[in-house]
């Protein structure tokens, strides 16, 4: 699950907190893999390069539990590692890594519920053209 543009993670790979070094807490194997897939080159060209954070999904485009397994083995970005530091999300992460059928059922239920969300339009809300910013009036 998940993809990003290299430009969003370059600082963690090469200049964490402006130290000129990678994030010291990052798994060394993961770091080398990400640096290989996101070499330090011209940022303009880099920003458009899309990479999958879970290489297994990039190969199959099939939903599976490797994302959670990668979190448990410290082979994910720090933002994903936060799942391990809260007792509620830690339990879910462990459960989904080991019992994929539970995740599949929960995911299906969540998508079904999201389908029931009523879209607010007109004066009550808007459908954004770009999710990151409000539409211009």
C-alpha positions in Angstrom: 0.0 0.0 0.0 1.2 3.5 -0.7 3.3 5.3 -3.1 5.1 8.7 -3.0 7.2 10.9 -5.1 10.9 10.7 -4.2 11.0 14.5 -3.5 8.9 13.9 -0.4 11.4 11.6 1.2 14.8 12.9 -0.1 15.5 14.7 3.2 15.1 11.5 5.2 17.4 9.7 2.8 20.2 12.3 2.4 19.8 15.3 4.7 17.7 14.5 7.8 17.2 17.6 9.9 19.7 19.4 7.7 22.6 17.2 9.0 23.8 16.1 5.6 23.1 12.5 6.7 20.2 10.1 6.4 17.7 9.5 9.2 19.7 7.5 11.8 16.6 5.6 13.0 15.8 4.2 9.5 16.4 0.5 8.9 19.7 0.3 7.0 18.4 -2.2 4.4 15.4 0.0 3.8 17.6 3.1 3.5 19.9 1.5 0.9 16.9 0.3 -1.1 15.2 3.7 -1.0 18.4 5.5 -1.9 18.8 3.1 -4.9 15.3 3.9 -6.1 15.6 7.6 -5.3 19.1 8.7 -6.1 20.1 12.3 -5.2 19.7 14.1 -8.5 18.0 17.2 -9.9 15.0 17.9 -7.6 12.8 19.1 -10.5 13.1 15.8 -12.3 13.0 13.9 -9.0 9.7 15.3 -7.9 7.8 13.5 -10.6 9.4 10.1 -10.0 6.8 7.9 -8.3 7.9 5.0 -6.1 6.0 2.3 -4.2 6.8 2.1 -0.5 6.0 -1.5 -0.6 7.7 -3.1 -3.6 5.5 -6.2 -3.3 2.4 -4.2 -4.3 4.2 -2.6 -7.2 4.7 -6.1 -8.7 1.2 -7.5 -8.3 -1.1 -4.6 -7.6 -2.8 -7.0 -5.2 -3.9 -6.0 -1.7 -2.0 -8.1 0.9 -0.6 -7.9 4.4 3.0 -7.2 3.5 2.6 -3.5 4.5 1.9 -4.5 8.1 4.7 -7.1 8.1 7.1 -4.4 6.8 6.0 -2.1 9.7 6.7 -4.9 12.2 10.1 -5.5 10.8 11.0 -1.8 10.7 11.1 -1.7 6.9 8.8 1.3 6.5 9.1 5.0 6.8 9.0 6.6 10.3 5.5 7.9 9.8 4.3 4.3 9.3 6.5 3.1 12.2 4.3 5.2 14.5 1.7 2.4 14.3 3.9 0.5 16.7 4.0 3.2 19.4 0.3 3.3 20.3 -1.3 0.3 22.0 -4.5 0.4 19.8 -2.7 0.6 16.5 0.1 -1.7 17.6 -2.5 -4.5 18.2 -4.1 -3.9 14.8 -0.8 -3.9 13.1 0.2 -7.2 14.6 -3.2 -8.7 13.9 -3.3 -7.6 10.3 0.3 -8.7 9.7 -0.5 -12.2 11.0 -4.2 -12.6 10.0 -4.8 -11.1 6.6 -8.4 -12.3 6.5 -9.2 -9.9 9.4 -7.7 -7.0 7.5 -9.6 -8.0 4.3 -12.9 -8.1 6.1 -12.3 -4.8 7.9 -11.1 -3.0 4.8 -14.1 -4.2 2.8 -16.4 -2.9 5.6 -14.7 0.4 5.7 -15.0 0.9 1.9 -18.7 0.0 2.1 -19.2 2.6 4.9 -17.3 5.2 2.9 -19.6 4.6 0.0 -22.5 5.8 2.2 -20.9 9.2 3.0 -23.0 11.9 1.5 -21.0 14.5 -0.5 -21.6 18.1 0.6 -21.9 20.5 -2.3 -23.1 24.0 -2.9 -23.1 26.2 0.2 -22.6 23.2 2.5 -19.3 22.0 1.0 -17.2 21.5 -2.2 -15.5 18.7 -4.1 -11.9 19.8 -4.3 -10.1 19.8 -7.7 -6.9 19.3 -5.8 -7.2 17.5 -2.4 -4.4 19.7 -0.9 -6.0 23.1 -1.4 -9.5 24.6 -1.3 -11.0 25.5 -4.6 -10.6 29.2 -5.6 -13.9 31.1 -5.3 
